[in-house]
Amino acid sequence: FLPIDAVEAIICKKDQDTRTPADVAEGVREGYGGCCSDHGPVRNAREFDPPSDDEIKAIIDRRFGPIAGIFKPRS
């Protein structure tokens, strides 16, 4: 479970977030609000555990590395 909502929060470090990447993904999974994975092709995506911190970093580098600059907070 690694929705784009969690990826954005990890890359942008919203509110100077000090949680680990897996904790951020877990927070999205357990949250009451909606997330992009609620509407994706995998049913009940929130039932899956988030990847480990190392796996999350590798996924972000592989999938979003080339465009990660667009997620940086504006100054």
JOZIQUI-V250886 format. One record per residue. SS is DSSP state (A for helix, B for strand, O for the rest). PSI is psi as a letter, one per 20 degrees, with the letter a starting at -180 (* if undefined). OMEGA is omega in degrees with one decimal (none if undefined). Layout:
ss=SS psi=PSI omega=OMEGA
ss=SS psi=PSI omega=OMEGA
//
This chain:
ss=O psi=o omega=176.7
ss=O psi=m omega=-179.2
ss=O psi=r omega=-179.7
ss=A psi=h omega=177.4
ss=A psi=g omega=178.9
ss=A psi=h omega=178.9
ss=A psi=g omega=179.1
ss=A psi=g omega=-179.7
ss=A psi=h omega=179.7
ss=A psi=g omega=-177.5
ss=A psi=g omega=-176.5
ss=A psi=i omega=-175.7
ss=O psi=l omega=-177.9
ss=A psi=p omega=177.8
ss=A psi=k omega=-180.0
ss=A psi=l omega=-178.4
ss=O psi=p omega=-180.0
ss=O psi=j omega=178.8
ss=O psi=q omega=175.9
ss=O psi=r omega=177.9
ss=A psi=h omega=179.5
ss=A psi=h omega=177.5
ss=A psi=h omega=177.1
ss=A psi=g omega=179.1
ss=A psi=g omega=178.1
ss=A psi=h omega=177.8
ss=A psi=h omega=176.9
ss=A psi=g omega=-178.7
ss=A psi=g omega=-176.9
ss=A psi=i omega=-177.0
ss=O psi=q omega=-179.0
ss=O psi=h omega=179.7
ss=O psi=r omega=178.9
ss=O psi=r omega=173.5
ss=O psi=r omega=-176.0
ss=A psi=h omega=-178.3
ss=A psi=i omega=176.9
ss=A psi=i omega=-175.7
ss=A psi=j omega=-175.8
ss=O psi=a omega=-175.5
ss=O psi=i omega=-178.7
ss=O psi=p omega=178.9
ss=O psi=q omega=176.9
ss=O psi=l omega=-176.8
ss=A psi=h omega=-178.9
ss=A psi=i omega=177.9
ss=A psi=i omega=-179.9
ss=O psi=q omega=176.3
ss=O psi=q omega=174.7
ss=O psi=q omega=176.0
ss=O psi=r omega=176.1
ss=O psi=r omega=179.2
ss=A psi=g omega=179.6
ss=A psi=g omega=178.5
ss=A psi=g omega=179.5
ss=A psi=g omega=179.2
ss=A psi=g omega=179.2
ss=A psi=g omega=178.7
ss=A psi=g omega=-179.4
ss=A psi=g omega=178.6
ss=A psi=g omega=-176.4
ss=A psi=g omega=-172.8
ss=A psi=h omega=-171.8
ss=A psi=i omega=-178.5
ss=A psi=g omega=-178.8
ss=A psi=h omega=-178.2
ss=A psi=j omega=-174.7
ss=A psi=h omega=179.7
ss=A psi=h omega=-179.9
ss=A psi=i omega=-179.7
ss=A psi=i omega=-176.5
ss=O psi=p omega=178.1
ss=O psi=q omega=178.8
ss=O psi=q omega=179.1
ss=O psi=* omega=none
//
